């Protein structure tokens, strides 16, 4: 059995850990509120942008961002994870979902564009091809921070390096629930999206029917500007959703860690008190025994 000094040292260590995790929980909660507000505020715009984008794709056009390839050989996946850990299963869930998608859909040779060190490190460790990586994004990113990511995949798709581009991120639902999501980004295929593996993640997006758009100065001229911009908007919204999910997961993980540390400190304190009581009892018995021996001495 551990000594009183060792248990006392463990209690102090556990309480120090609880203080650290409590502080990290408060920081994550503050960042979570800001990230959630930003993600929820931009979600209607991103959904409307996707609606307009799919409506544009329904029109006859030969624009390369709307044209599916006859054969899909090269695939790119934008994988969004965190730079840091201590967020529960947040990073492992989206990485596991991406690897499962690659395996089940014969996309083992997919090229990865990673946002976040955790995804980059794990994919490199397992021999996946990472062609670009972005990290240290601002706490409140703007569209300019996402523009280089969009440019990598759009240029790769236009030059034929990629036949399809997917977006892998964690969709924010609420503080306790986040959903790993894979979604086809390029090319835009409104009539076949329902048959793809990521269709279940778009069930909350309903296109408004009966709307006709007027295009000025011309449809083809607008396509060259609107399609890359709207594609960038979808990546930007995915980053905001991922940030809200990350801070929510980290806040919950730190709250659980604090609760566990407090429970462990209580158990150790109880054990400490029992051992101390036993030691005091033994000392009292020794004193009583000694006093009795002295009394019986001639």
N, C-alpha and C positions, 0 to 999 in steps of 0.2 A: 504494500500500500504506500502511496506517495506520502511524503512527510508534510507537516504543516507548512513549512517554509515553501516547498514546491507548489502546494495548492494555492497558497497566498500569492505567489508569483504568477501562477496561471490566471487567477481571478483578475489581477491587475492588468495582465496582457489582454484578456478577453474584453474587459471594460474599455481599454484603449482602442481595441478594434471596433467596438460598438460606437465609440465616439466618432471614429473616422468614417464608418459606413453611414452613420446618421448625418454627418456633414455632406457626404457625397449624395445621399438621398435628397437633401434639401436643395443642393445645386442642380441635380437632375430634375427635380420637380419644377424649379424655376425655368430651366431651359425647356422642359416639356411643355409648359403652358404657352411659351412663345412659339415653339415649333408647331404645336397643335393649332394655334390661332392662324399662323401663316399657311399651313397646309389646308385647313378648312376654308380659309378665305379665298384661296386661289383655285380650289377644286371646281367650283362652277365654271370659271373661265376655261380651265383645262378641258372639262367635259364638253363645253360648247365649242371649243377649238377642235376637239376630236370629231364632233358632229359635223361641223363645217368641212373638215378635212375629208370625212367619208362621203359627204355629199358631193364634193368636188371630184372624188374618185369615181363616182357613178357616171360621170359624163364621159363620152368618148374622148380619149386622150392617149397620146403616145409618150407622155412625160415619163422619164425613167424612174422617178420615185413612185409612180403608180403602176408600173408595168412589172408583173411577176415574171420571173425567169422560167424558161422551159425546163431546166433541170437545176435542182438546188444541190450544189456541191460544197460551197463555202458559206459558213454561217458565223455571224458575230453576235456576241451576247454582251450587253452592258450590265455588269454585275455591281450592284450598289450595296456596300456593307459599311461598317464603322471603322474608324481609325483605331479605336481602343476596344478593350474587352469590358469585363465586369457589367455585362448587360444581359445576363441570363443566357437563354438559347437564341437570342436575336440573330447573331452572326451565323451560327451553325445551321439554323433553320433555312435561311435563304440559300446558303451554300449547298446544303443537302438537296434542296429542291432543284437548284440549277444542275447539279451533277446528275440527279435522277432524270431530269429532262433530257440532258445530253445522252445518257445511256439508253433511255427508252425510245428515243426518236432518232437513233443512229447519228448523233451529232458529237461523237467523241473527239473529232478534230476541230470543233468550234473554236474560233479565236475570241479571246476575252478582252474587253475594255473594262477595267476595274476602277471603281470609285471607293476608296477606303483601303487601308493597309491590311485588314484582316482577310478580306477576300483575295487580295493580291498574294499575300504570303502563303495562304493555304493552297491556292491554285498552282503557284510556282512549285511548292513542295511536292505536289502530286503530279507534276510533269505536264500541266496544261499550258497552252500557248497564250501568254498575255502580251498583247501587242501595244497596249498603252495603259498607263495607270495614273490616276489622279488622287491626291490625298490632301489633307489639311484644308478642306473647304471651310469657308467662314461659318460661324454659328448661324448666321441668317443670310444664306446665299441669295444672290440675285441672278437674273438670266445671263448676265455677262460672265459669271463664274462657270456656267454650264455650257457656254458657246463652244469652247474647245472640244468638249466631249461630243457634242452634236456634229461638229465639223469632221471629226475623225470617222464617224460611222457613215455620215452622208457622203463624204468624198470616197470612202471605201466602197460604198454601194454604187455610186455613179461610175467609178472606174472599173467595176466588175470584180473587185477583190472580195466582196460579199454578195451573196445571192439573197440572203435574208438577214435581218437584224432583229434580235429580240431584246426585250428589256426585262431584267430580273431585279425586283425590288420588294420591299416589305410594305404592304398596303396598311395604312393606319385605319383601324375600325374604332377602337376606344382604348382607354388606358390599359386595360387588362387583356386586350385581344388585338393581335396584329397578324396579318395574313401574307405569307410568302407568295409572290405573284410573278408569273411569267407572261409576257404579252408581246405579240408581234408588233414591231415598230415600223419596219420597212420590208417589203412594199406595202402600201395601203391596199387592202383587199376587203372591201365592205361586204361582198356577196359570199365570201368563203370563210370569214372570220369565225362563224358559228361552229364550223367543223374542226377548228384547231384546238390544241390542248389547253390554251389559255382562255378559251371562251368563257369559262365559268367565272373568271375574275372580272368580266365586263358585264355581268348580268344586271348591275345597277345602272348601266348607261343605256338610256332609251332615246332613240332618235326621234325627233319631232317630224311627223309626216306632213305632207301637203305644203311645204315651204319651197318657194322658187327664189333663187338668188339671181340678181343682176350683176354682171361682171363688167367693170370698167377699169382701165382702157380696153382690156381684152383678156380672155380666159388664159391663153398661153403665156401672156406677159405676167399675169398675176401668179400663175403656177410657179414660176421661177423664184418668186419672192415669198409667197405664202407657204408653199410646201415645206421648204427648209425651216421657216420660222415656226410653223405649227409643230413640226417634228421636234424642234428644240423645246417648245412649250411642254410637250409630253414628257421629255426627259427631265425638265425642271420640276414638273409636278411630282414625278417619281422620286426625285431627290428630297423634296419637301415631305412627302409621305414617309420616306425612309428615316428622315431625321426625327419626325414626330414619333415614329415607332421605336427608334433607338433610345430616345430619352425616356419614353414611357417604360420600355423594358428595363432600362438601367435603374429608374426610380423604384420599380417594383422589386428588382433584384436586391438593391441596397436596403430597401425596407425589410425584406425577408432576412437579409444578412444581419441587420440590426436586431430584429426580433429573435433570431436564433442565438446571437451573441448574448443577449440579455437572459435568455432562458438558460444558456450554458453557465453564465455567471451565477445565476440563482442556484443551479444544481451544485456548482462548485462551492458556493457559500454554505449550502446545507451540509455538504460533505466536510468542509472545513470545521463547521460548528460541531459536527458529530465527533470528528477526530479530536478536536480540542477538548470536548466534554469527556471523551474517554481518557485523554491524557490527564485531565484534572482529577477524574475519579481515581485513576491509578495512583496519582500522587497523594491524594487524601488517604487511600488505603495504605500506602507505604508509611505515611506519617502516623496513622492510627496503629498500624502494626508495630512501628518503632516505639510509640508511646507505651503500648501494651507490654512490649518486651522489656522496657525500662522499669515499668511498674512491677513486673514479676521478678526482676533481678534482685538477688540477695543484698 
